[in-house]
Amino acid sequence: MSVDSSTRSSSSGDLSEKITNDNNESLRTPPLNTSKNSEQAHYTTQSFKNPDGTTLDLLDNIPPLAEGGVPKSGSAFGKAILRIFGLSKNPNVLHSGDSIATQPSVFDTPTKNHYLPQQWYEGYKAFDPLFRWTWKEENKVVRIIDWKIFLWVTIMFLALDIDRYNLTNATADNFLKDLKLTQADYNLGNTLFRVGFLVAELPSQLVSKRLGPDVWLPIQMIIFSIISCSQFWLSGKKSFLATRFLISFFQGGFIPDVILYLSYYYTKSELSVRLSFFWVSNYLANLITAFLAAGMLKMRGVAGRPGWAWMFMLQGLITLIVGILSFFLLPPSASQTKTWFRPKGLFSDDQVKIVVNRALRDDPTKSSMHNRQALPVKTILRCIGDYQMYPLYFIGIMFGIGGYPVQQYFQLSMKQLGFSTIQSNLLSIPNIVWSIINIVTITIISEIVDSRALVCMAEDLWMLPNYIALLALPDPIGAWTYFAIATVLLAFPYVHAIQVSWTSRNAGSVESRTVSASLYNISVQLSAIIGANLYQASDKPRYKHANSAIVAILCFNLIVLYPATRWYYKSRNAKREAIWGSMSNDQKNQYLESTTDKGNKRLDFRFAY
């Protein structure tokens, strides 16, 4: 069905109300309870099955909604890849051009009043449950978000990763010898780096929720980039350990902050796929630092300083510039993009309404807090005690342990096997490029199977035979043999992005999403701490005890952890749907009016699995 001027907006006759936005420009948004369509609405037997398994009882006499159901999740890039490989059908005409794109939601049901945003929500003036838009308009809006919001956030993450991972490049330039560090000191530095992340995750999220990600993220970048530059003057163990901790402390919470920020603009399915490409920048940072290090490490002797000192200084300055620019390039929200240096904003008034309404139709809980609202202690404690998120936190601890030891020692191992400083850094490039390919591949698979637990098993399944090879091959392992195994191992399909989105989706509300994102990232940092300390000097050179432990962990994850998590969430959904589906509309309204359940504890919430 196509949109014309009569269904473009819900404003009609004397019933329309002009609401002024934060820039004093008119938005046509009538109150729901005085709309002509709303007054004539009545209960209907028409039902719509949501992708999450819930059933919506749609009202009659509301403006038309999208036909053909919700289109397949993902990004335009992901869909293009599917078409290139012949894995996607031709685009549905109902999901293109001037056809209506507005998806059915709880705002089209008899229970709509229980989901309406409050007036303090930053997008309140743009919210209109009777507003309709086309696929052409929605696709244009999403492209604006991709190019003007997501792209810059990705550049910020890339800059962060340059400062986070350049230590491994420094080890190929006699870094340990110059600072008189032992392998134990190096392990301790990596451990403190993870501890800094762990300690700062939740406090950073609380500061971000109070100041807003658009303010706190640039502040973080400026602080840790200055500390990164200060590594130019490292003189020994104490300064090494101090800077390792401080850099990570001020980087802590960055990723959960970014995820919360992006959730203002994207639907749940869109965010999942974009985070996969977001983490491509993680590998691009490794690729860039490998090339930059190849040149910067040759500066050894300039001004009497080693090459690694110049590398830390120059790469820190890059991050500092990105941090400063971020103050100007990150708007607070879709409805707050106009400013003195951007008087027209990023979106037109109708485009603001599209961003706000599509986000709330996808997840009404996104309006439960505004973007400058602090979390009370009671709420934080309640979110920490949400046991239904614990399976994902446990996955966060366990899934990535196998990726850290070999990666952490890759350049150092190459140097010890006889390769030069430049060769040791350049030899990391093949596994980085392969990893990027595998991230795209895992994205294709996730698009096809629409599953999280099963897809996320791919990372551990990839690593398992490589660790078995490291255990089974006889002594001595040749330099090129070890390089081949390590390269294949480190090219694993990184599923962290899928699991981050999975956690965000299952949180169920903005407040819970804020805390759960931090707790999940804390669990990932615990995983990194474990991984950073598995390879000990006493277990050299084959690290058989450590590799045997990693094989056992990988088997546990594949046989027990992921299948059990999938079963748990699937069974919870089935029990809830049995209760919710048997309730009448009056019973549902009564439940929503009287329940004290919040977020993912509500009967109308469904977990992703």
Phi and psi in degrees as a GROMACS rama.xvg file:
@    title "Ramachandran Plot"
@    xaxis  label "Phi"
@    yaxis  label "Psi"
@TYPE xy
-98.1561  157.513  SER-2
-96.1951  131.985  VAL-3
-120.173  -173.732  ASP-4
-64.5327  -24.6022  SER-5
-76.6012  -24.0605  SER-6
-109.865  1.7841  THR-7
-61.3069  -42.5904  ARG-8
-138.848  162.744  SER-9
-87.3021  -2.13653  SER-10
-65.8148  131.324  SER-11
-156.222  123.369  SER-12
56.41  -146.183  GLY-13
-70.5352  -13.4531  ASP-14
-80.8456  -12.1017  LEU-15
-73.5266  149.297  SER-16
-130.49  129.962  GLU-17
-84.4099  127.156  LYS-18
-118.769  135.604  ILE-19
-97.1942  130.221  THR-20
-83.5044  -173.514  ASN-21
-70.1405  -5.55011  ASP-22
-115.888  19.2455  ASN-23
59.9528  32.2749  ASN-24
-114.936  141.848  GLU-25
-70.2157  133.83  SER-26
-121.924  130.546  LEU-27
-83.0471  90.6407  ARG-28
-136.065  94.653  THR-29
-76.7581  151.335  PRO-30
-60.9051  143.289  PRO-31
-58.867  -39.5362  LEU-32
-80.6801  -3.28297  ASN-33
-115.172  4.71026  THR-34
-72.4543  141.05  SER-35
-56.3779  -44.9386  LYS-36
-62.7862  -37.0803  ASN-37
-70.0967  -39.6497  SER-38
-62.8303  -33.3566  GLU-39
-89.6288  -5.25832  GLN-40
-68.3299  147.105  ALA-41
-148.203  163.798  HIS-42
-64.1129  148.964  TYR-43
-139.671  159.194  THR-44
-86.739  -2.31955  THR-45
-66.4291  129.336  GLN-46
-122.487  151.687  SER-47
-132.234  129.714  PHE-48
-89.7445  117.212  LYS-49
-75.7485  154.466  ASN-50
-59.6664  -26.7157  PRO-51
-82.5083  0.1057  ASP-52
102.418  -13.1623  GLY-53
-78.076  155.475  THR-54
-110.781  128.705  THR-55
-102.56  128.095  LEU-56
-92.9384  99.3032  ASP-57
-77.0384  145.98  LEU-58
-81.0378  153.256  LEU-59
-85.9122  168.735  ASP-60
59.7214  31.5344  ASN-61
-109.633  158.562  ILE-62
-55.216  152.442  PRO-63
-58.1961  150.317  PRO-64
-113.404  172.093  LEU-65
-61.1311  142.355  ALA-66
-101.282  159.856  GLU-67
82.8869  10.2244  GLY-68
75.2407  -176.411  GLY-69
-77.1804  132.524  VAL-70
-67.517  162.633  PRO-71
-58.1375  136.447  LYS-72
-66.2362  160.425  SER-73
127.024  -175.178  GLY-74
-101.875  165.435  SER-75
-60.8547  -37.6074  ALA-76
-64.3013  -43.1514  PHE-77
-62.9033  -41.8767  GLY-78
-65.8672  -37.7689  LYS-79
-62.3521  -40.4913  ALA-80
-62.3105  -42.3398  ILE-81
-61.5468  -39.8849  LEU-82
-69.0159  -38.6833  ARG-83
-59.3045  -40.4164  ILE-84
-90.1126  7.65458  PHE-85
69.6431  26.4893  GLY-86
-103.8  4.561  LEU-87
-129.252  145.689  SER-88
-77.6764  167.509  LYS-89
-62.3476  148.156  ASN-90
-56.4712  138.598  PRO-91
-73.7468  129.622  ASN-92
-62.6719  -23.8156  VAL-93
-72.6982  -12.8955  LEU-94
-113.406  32.9049  HIS-95
-151.04  168.7  SER-96
58.1016  -132.086  GLY-97
-92.2575  10.5333  ASP-98
-69.927  150.5  SER-99
-67.9505  134.507  ILE-100
-104.805  -10.532  ALA-101
-65.047  117.17  THR-102
-85.0707  145.341  GLN-103
-57.3909  144.269  PRO-104
-152.417  -177.838  SER-105
-63.7089  -18.5479  VAL-106
-74.8744  -4.00848  PHE-107
-110.336  17.8065  ASP-108
-122.102  168.159  THR-109
-62.7529  -17.4911  PRO-110
-94.5494  14.2915  THR-111
-56.4801  -36.9888  LYS-112
-63.3898  -19.57  ASN-113
-82.7557  -4.31999  HIS-114
-117.476  -0.433761  TYR-115
-65.3161  141.913  LEU-116
-70.7825  153.917  PRO-117
-83.1755  163.065  GLN-118
-66.1903  -23.5279  GLN-119
-80.458  -8.00994  TRP-120
-65.4349  131.652  TYR-121
-61.4273  -23.6458  GLU-122
-100.315  13.7448  GLY-123
-58.5711  -42.1647  TYR-124
-68.8202  -20.6021  LYS-125
-93.9568  -8.62021  ALA-126
-74.5316  131.207  PHE-127
-155.237  103.322  ASP-128
-67.3262  -12.8988  PRO-129
-103.443  3.1965  LEU-130
-74.8203  139.6  PHE-131
-128.646  150.314  ARG-132
-146.253  165.673  TRP-133
-99.4678  167.785  THR-134
-65.2912  -35.3244  TRP-135
-60.9205  -44.4302  LYS-136
-68.0908  -41.4493  GLU-137
-64.8186  -43.5558  GLU-138
-62.3201  -36.3531  ASN-139
-65.3052  -41.8615  LYS-140
-64.2181  -44.0286  VAL-141
-63.1546  -37.7594  VAL-142
-63.0402  -39.0671  ARG-143
-62.4959  -44.1257  ILE-144
-62.201  -44.4662  ILE-145
-59.9397  -46.0629  ASP-146
-84.5453  -31.3932  TRP-147
-105.02  -16.64  LYS-148
-113.727  -60.8881  ILE-149
-63.6608  -41.5737  PHE-150
-60.5278  -45.0821  LEU-151
-68.634  -39.2231  TRP-152
-60.064  -38.0735  VAL-153
-65.1589  -39.7364  THR-154
-63.2143  -39.4259  ILE-155
-60.8623  -44.2942  MET-156
-65.7522  -38.1794  PHE-157
-62.3146  -43.6371  LEU-158
-63.1773  -40.7824  ALA-159
-60.1833  -43.7444  LEU-160
-67.3155  -29.9126  ASP-161
-61.3229  -44.4725  ILE-162
-73.1063  -24.2337  ASP-163
-81.2594  -34.6737  ARG-164
-110.828  2.45091  TYR-165
-74.259  -7.69342  ASN-166
-62.6846  -38.7062  LEU-167
-63.6984  -32.3206  THR-168
-68.0839  -35.8889  ASN-169
-65.5526  -30.8201  ALA-170
-64.6843  -21.745  THR-171
-80.2409  -4.82406  ALA-172
-114.397  40.15  ASP-173
58.7248  31.2034  ASN-174
-58.5811  -48.0732  PHE-175
-64.3162  -41.4314  LEU-176
-66.8638  -41.7274  LYS-177
-62.087  -37.7056  ASP-178
-97.4523  4.3242  LEU-179
56.3264  48.2006  LYS-180
-101.34  143.804  LEU-181
-94.436  172.809  THR-182
-60.9601  -36.7474  GLN-183
-64.6143  -38.2715  ALA-184
-64.7212  -41.7093  ASP-185
-62.9123  -44.6865  TYR-186
-60.5778  -41.7991  ASN-187
-64.0737  -40.5522  LEU-188
-61.3175  -42.2775  GLY-189
-67.8134  -34.4271  ASN-190
-66.7605  -46.3024  THR-191
-62.8656  -33.1223  LEU-192
-61.0415  -42.4838  PHE-193
-73.0257  -35.8383  ARG-194
-62.6568  -39.3725  VAL-195
-58.5907  -44.892  GLY-196
-58.7835  -49.3569  PHE-197
-58.7755  -46.7535  LEU-198
-67.1786  -35.2762  VAL-199
-89.6938  -14.5807  ALA-200
-53.0776  -59.3104  GLU-201
-69.6352  -46.7684  LEU-202
-56.9212  -39.1039  PRO-203
-63.6834  -40.3297  SER-204
-63.5857  -38.3712  GLN-205
-67.6167  -40.9548  LEU-206
-64.2947  -43.2874  VAL-207
-62.1605  -39.7033  SER-208
-66.5846  -29.8539  LYS-209
-82.0416  -45.7194  ARG-210
-85.3417  -29.2745  LEU-211
101.336  136.727  GLY-212
-57.2852  -31.8428  PRO-213
-65.8437  -20.8331  ASP-214
-98.5036  -44.7827  VAL-215
-73.0578  -37.9442  TRP-216
-60.5394  -47.7846  LEU-217
-62.6727  -37.0324  PRO-218
-60.7611  -46.0255  ILE-219
-56.0543  -47.6905  GLN-220
-62.231  -42.0432  MET-221
-64.3043  -42.0541  ILE-222
-65.8295  -51.3304  ILE-223
-73.45  -23.074  PHE-224
-70.5162  -36.231  SER-225
-64.8733  -41.4096  ILE-226
-65.2261  -39.2006  ILE-227
-61.7598  -42.0387  SER-228
-61.3923  -34.322  CYS-229
-66.2646  -14.4214  SER-230
-65.8622  -10.448  GLN-231
-57.2216  -30.4332  PHE-232
-104.532  19.6603  TRP-233
-55.9429  139.027  LEU-234
-128.881  -10.1463  SER-235
175.484  -163.766  GLY-236
-60.6692  -46.2784  LYS-237
-63.1747  -46.5001  LYS-238
-67.8086  -34.4087  SER-239
-62.371  -49.8878  PHE-240
-66.1111  -38.3836  LEU-241
-64.8631  -46.8488  ALA-242
-68.608  -35.2391  THR-243
-58.394  -46.0875  ARG-244
-68.5077  -45.1331  PHE-245
-68.1644  -38.8339  LEU-246
-59.8015  -48.0296  ILE-247
-70.1337  -33.1556  SER-248
-61.4535  -40.9474  PHE-249
-87.5559  -7.87002  PHE-250
-90.0504  -19.0213  GLN-251
-58.2384  135.465  GLY-252
86.6983  -7.71841  GLY-253
-60.0557  -48.2064  PHE-254
-66.5304  -48.0064  ILE-255
-59.4426  -36.7367  PRO-256
-61.2993  -43.3526  ASP-257
-63.8905  -41.9947  VAL-258
-64.1181  -43.3813  ILE-259
-61.1305  -42.9908  LEU-260
-63.1608  -46.3629  TYR-261
-66.8088  -27.6929  LEU-262
-65.873  -18.4521  SER-263
-67.0949  -23.9578  TYR-264
-109.28  -29.8051  TYR-265
-111.072  154.934  TYR-266
-77.2672  170.558  THR-267
-59.8322  -46.152  LYS-268
-68.7554  -37.3222  SER-269
-65.2644  -40.9834  GLU-270
-63.706  -40.0676  LEU-271
-57.8923  -48.2974  SER-272
-70.0088  -40.5203  VAL-273
-65.4114  -33.3702  ARG-274
-65.1241  -29.574  LEU-275
-62.6342  -43.3584  SER-276
-75.7839  -27.2289  PHE-277
-59.0313  -41.1796  PHE-278
-78.4217  -10.0167  TRP-279
-61.3191  -34.856  VAL-280
-62.9754  -25.3873  SER-281
-60.551  -43.9138  ASN-282
-78.6726  -32.5447  TYR-283
-62.5195  -35.4291  LEU-284
-62.9386  -42.3992  ALA-285
-62.6604  -39.1218  ASN-286
-66.5841  -44.6033  LEU-287
-65.3156  -44.4734  ILE-288
-65.3894  -32.1666  THR-289
-64.1959  -43.9159  ALA-290
-70.0071  -43.6415  PHE-291
-62.3663  -40.8031  LEU-292
-63.6437  -35.22  ALA-293
-58.2554  -31.5592  ALA-294
-92.9227  -45.3379  GLY-295
-66.042  -33.766  MET-296
-68.9188  -15.9919  LEU-297
-76.1568  -6.17578  LYS-298
-81.053  4.87286  MET-299
-52.8913  128.201  ARG-300
101.92  -19.5676  GLY-301
-66.8508  124.549  VAL-302
57.1467  22.5129  ALA-303
74.8962  15.4604  GLY-304
-110.29  151.575  ARG-305
-70.2179  162.948  PRO-306
-61.5499  -38.4646  GLY-307
-63.9876  -29.5654  TRP-308
-65.7895  -43.2539  ALA-309
-66.3099  -35.3271  TRP-310
-62.0827  -47.5174  MET-311
-60.211  -43.1964  PHE-312
-65.3396  -50.6353  MET-313
-67.6246  -40.4363  LEU-314
-71.8112  -31.7405  GLN-315
-65.2237  -36.1518  GLY-316
-66.5312  -35.4681  LEU-317
-59.9121  -46.7781  ILE-318
-64.3828  -37.8818  THR-319
-60.9266  -43.4993  LEU-320
-62.6315  -43.5371  ILE-321
-62.3339  -41.1258  VAL-322
-61.7975  -43.201  GLY-323
-64.7316  -45.0373  ILE-324
-63.3026  -28.2758  LEU-325
-65.5733  -25.2586  SER-326
-60.2166  -28.8997  PHE-327
-99.4141  -18.0066  PHE-328
-105.688  -6.09552  LEU-329
-107.627  104.932  LEU-330
-74.0108  153.439  PRO-331
-60.9899  -40.2733  PRO-332
-164.191  176.385  SER-333
-62.7225  -30.9039  ALA-334
-90.2311  5.94542  SER-335
-135.02  46.9828  GLN-336
-96.7134  -9.72529  THR-337
-85.701  133.749  LYS-338
-152.762  178.006  THR-339
-61.9307  -31.8511  TRP-340
-95.6766  -1.2749  PHE-341
-142  66.1101  ARG-342
-62.0289  -27.424  PRO-343
-90.1496  -7.93243  LYS-344
71.0948  -173.907  GLY-345
-93.8081  -23.2884  LEU-346
-129.09  151.558  PHE-347
-75.1664  171.476  SER-348
-60.576  -43.3739  ASP-349
-64.7209  -36.6438  ASP-350
-67.5531  -35.0799  GLN-351
-60.09  -43.8468  VAL-352
-64.1626  -35.9666  LYS-353
-64.6765  -46.9186  ILE-354
-59.9236  -48.713  VAL-355
-66.6493  -48.1722  VAL-356
-71.5905  -36.8527  ASN-357
-68.43  -34.9729  ARG-358
-67.2487  -43.24  ALA-359
-74.681  -31.9407  LEU-360
-65.8549  -35.3352  ARG-361
-73.0005  -37.1854  ASP-362
-153.866  94.227  ASP-363
-60.5284  -21.1914  PRO-364
-70.6812  -10.4386  THR-365
-66.4979  -14.3226  LYS-366
-97.8547  7.24157  SER-367
-72.3673  -17.3737  SER-368
-142.789  150.277  MET-369
-89.9902  169.756  HIS-370
-82.6129  10.4102  ASN-371
-130.782  26.311  ARG-372
-103.638  122.502  GLN-373
-76.023  155.692  ALA-374
-93.3303  128.1  LEU-375
-72.135  155.8  PRO-376
-58.8898  -40.3596  VAL-377
-59.289  -40.9892  LYS-378
-66.8731  -40.68  THR-379
-60.482  -46.1155  ILE-380
-64.2159  -38.9508  LEU-381
-63.9139  -40.9837  ARG-382
-68.7209  -37.1424  CYS-383
-63.2002  -34.1899  ILE-384
-83.9188  6.83838  GLY-385
-74.8826  92.1817  ASP-386
-65.4948  -19.2309  TYR-387
-71.3878  -12.4426  GLN-388
-95.1288  -9.82646  MET-389
-59.613  -37.3198  TYR-390
-56.6741  -37.5656  PRO-391
-72.4496  -34.5045  LEU-392
-66.0404  -39.0658  TYR-393
-66.2908  -39.3451  PHE-394
-60.5687  -40.6407  ILE-395
-58.4816  -35.7977  GLY-396
-72.8722  -39.4274  ILE-397
-93.4689  -33.0701  MET-398
-68.8829  -32.7853  PHE-399
-104.277  6.08839  GLY-400
-55.9375  -40.1066  ILE-401
-67.5744  -17.66  GLY-402
-84.6254  -17.5309  GLY-403
-81.2377  -47.2261  TYR-404
-59.4508  -51.6875  PRO-405
-65.4939  -40.2757  VAL-406
-64.3837  -42.2882  GLN-407
-63.5207  -31.8622  GLN-408
-107.994  10.6783  TYR-409
-59.0829  -57.894  PHE-410
-63.2174  -38.9271  GLN-411
-64.6249  -40.8837  LEU-412
-65.1586  -41.5526  SER-413
-61.5079  -39.8302  MET-414
-65.9229  -41.156  LYS-415
-69.8665  -23.8437  GLN-416
-84.0872  1.745  LEU-417
108.585  0.467015  GLY-418
-80.8639  153.461  PHE-419
-75.8926  172.112  SER-420
-57.9426  -48.1759  THR-421
-65.6622  -43.9984  ILE-422
-61.8728  -40.9214  GLN-423
-60.4992  -38.7374  SER-424
-74.5585  -41.0745  ASN-425
-70.501  -26.9518  LEU-426
-69.4982  -12.8706  LEU-427
-80.3792  -14.519  SER-428
-65.4468  -43.0158  ILE-429
-56.3013  -43.8793  PRO-430
-70.637  -28.0914  ASN-431
-68.3409  -47.1927  ILE-432
-62.1573  -43.5073  VAL-433
-62.8379  -37.8579  TRP-434
-62.9492  -40.6427  SER-435
-61.2801  -43.1475  ILE-436
-60.8037  -41.609  ILE-437
-69.7886  -31.0934  ASN-438
-64.5607  -42.7793  ILE-439
-63.2075  -40.702  VAL-440
-62.8937  -44.5894  THR-441
-67.3278  -28.698  ILE-442
-66.8696  -41.4573  THR-443
-60.2252  -45.5446  ILE-444
-62.5573  -43.0042  ILE-445
-64.6377  -33.0705  SER-446
-64.9696  -38.1875  GLU-447
-76.4008  -48.2696  ILE-448
-90.7404  -17.2309  VAL-449
50.1282  50.8471  ASP-450
-138.341  149.044  SER-451
-104.196  -54.193  ARG-452
-57.973  -46.6426  ALA-453
-67.3731  -41.3344  LEU-454
-67.848  -38.8511  VAL-455
-69.0219  -16.3317  CYS-456
-68.598  -17.1951  MET-457
-60.4109  -36.6537  ALA-458
-62.3439  -50.6009  GLU-459
-69.1202  -35.1608  ASP-460
-63.5317  -34.631  LEU-461
-68.6656  -42.6631  TRP-462
-74.1182  -30.0612  MET-463
-53.9225  -53.8739  LEU-464
-64.0528  -27.4155  PRO-465
-70.1234  -39.8259  ASN-466
-70.4605  -33.7114  TYR-467
-63.2649  -39.1698  ILE-468
-63.8638  -41.9912  ALA-469
-61.907  -31.2913  LEU-470
-80.194  -35.9037  LEU-471
-86.0064  -29.6577  ALA-472
-66.3181  139.617  LEU-473
-73.7895  160.161  PRO-474
-76.0738  149.446  ASP-475
-88.6446  152.164  PRO-476
-83.032  124.593  ILE-477
-67.6987  160.291  GLY-478
-57.8327  -47.6001  ALA-479
-73.608  -28.5146  TRP-480
-66.0164  -45.5114  THR-481
-64.5587  -40.523  TYR-482
-58.7175  -43.3854  PHE-483
-63.637  -47.3324  ALA-484
-64.5873  -45.1501  ILE-485
-63.5507  -37.7202  ALA-486
-64.8637  -45.728  THR-487
-63.8187  -44.7267  VAL-488
-59.0495  -48.2207  LEU-489
-76.2002  -4.66259  LEU-490
-88.6586  13.2324  ALA-491
-55.4747  147.63  PHE-492
-71.1651  110.397  PRO-493
-75.4151  116.563  TYR-494
-104.005  6.70917  VAL-495
-55.2073  -40.6898  HIS-496
-60.9534  -41.9076  ALA-497
-64.0257  -40.0774  ILE-498
-73.2528  -32.4233  GLN-499
-63.3211  -46.0579  VAL-500
-65.6338  -37.935  SER-501
-59.2251  -45.22  TRP-502
-63.7242  -45.4773  THR-503
-60.425  -40.7796  SER-504
-68.5789  -38.8354  ARG-505
-82.9961  -5.49409  ASN-506
-67.4542  -41.8128  ALA-507
92.7195  -11.8385  GLY-508
-161.554  164.17  SER-509
-63.504  -44.6528  VAL-510
-63.9959  -43.1291  GLU-511
-69.0952  -35.7935  SER-512
-63.5179  -38.0631  ARG-513
-61.5935  -47.6517  THR-514
-75.6578  -43.3991  VAL-515
-64.9306  -35.4301  SER-516
-62.1039  -39.1597  ALA-517
-67.4798  -44.9496  SER-518
-66.125  -37.5956  LEU-519
-64.1067  -43.4872  TYR-520
-67.6381  -32.6929  ASN-521
-62.1502  -42.117  ILE-522
-63.8894  -35.9114  SER-523
-67.3449  -37.1197  VAL-524
-68.0292  -35.3823  GLN-525
-62.0846  -40.1529  LEU-526
-60.1123  -42.6459  SER-527
-66.4949  -36.4258  ALA-528
-64.1495  -42.6231  ILE-529
-62.5455  -48.0144  ILE-530
-63.2344  -34.9445  GLY-531
-69.4798  -18.1092  ALA-532
-114.376  9.99336  ASN-533
-73.0222  -40.5506  LEU-534
-85.9455  108.602  TYR-535
-110.766  153.189  GLN-536
-58.6219  -33.0659  ALA-537
-69.138  -15.0646  SER-538
-103.133  5.27744  ASP-539
-70.4083  157.663  LYS-540
-93.7779  -12.2973  PRO-541
-91.5935  -14.5944  ARG-542
50.8362  47.6308  TYR-543
-68.0624  -37.1928  LYS-544
-64.5108  -44.4982  HIS-545
-65.3453  -45.0404  ALA-546
-65.7302  -33.8382  ASN-547
-65.5278  -40.9073  SER-548
-63.9321  -39.056  ALA-549
-64.8875  -41.5436  ILE-550
-59.2949  -42.5909  VAL-551
-63.3086  -41.1642  ALA-552
-64.8205  -43.917  ILE-553
-61.7038  -41.6385  LEU-554
-64.4154  -40.8528  CYS-555
-60.9874  -44.7824  PHE-556
-60.9764  -43.2867  ASN-557
-75.3977  -35.5056  LEU-558
-90.0769  -34.402  ILE-559
-114.822  -58.1289  VAL-560
-62.622  -56.5696  LEU-561
-65.9079  -46.288  TYR-562
-60.5512  -39.1924  PRO-563
-67.0896  -39.0297  ALA-564
-64.4344  -43.764  THR-565
-61.2464  -44.6071  ARG-566
-62.0678  -42.2668  TRP-567
-61.1746  -50.7788  TYR-568
-69.1328  -37.0033  TYR-569
-65.1521  -41.1823  LYS-570
-69.7093  -35.7602  SER-571
-63.0979  -41.7485  ARG-572
-63.8343  -42.6045  ASN-573
-62.9502  -42.0566  ALA-574
-65.257  -42.1958  LYS-575
-67.5769  -41.6324  ARG-576
-65.6653  -34.1038  GLU-577
-62.8851  -38.6893  ALA-578
-76.2361  -51.1766  ILE-579
-63.933  -40.8155  TRP-580
-67.1477  -24.7338  GLY-581
-86.6844  -7.32392  SER-582
-86.1465  143.789  MET-583
-77.5658  169.937  SER-584
-61.6448  -37.4843  ASN-585
-64.1434  -41.642  ASP-586
-66.2801  -38.138  GLN-587
-64.3369  -43.5301  LYS-588
-61.8093  -41.9865  ASN-589
-63.0607  -42.0224  GLN-590
-62.2102  -47.5484  TYR-591
-65.7745  -29.6301  LEU-592
-76.2696  -33.5503  GLU-593
-106.578  -15.7245  SER-594
-68.0999  146.252  THR-595
-101.427  -0.193038  THR-596
-66.7105  141.716  ASP-597
-130.31  152.11  LYS-598
57.7327  -127.433  GLY-599
-77.8752  3.74056  ASN-600
-91.4898  -10.5596  LYS-601
-72.9765  150.355  ARG-602
-65.7443  -24.6762  LEU-603
-90.7974  7.19667  ASP-604
-97.2055  140.762  PHE-605
-125.255  134.39  ARG-606
-80.1102  146.509  PHE-607
-86.9453  145.695  ALA-608
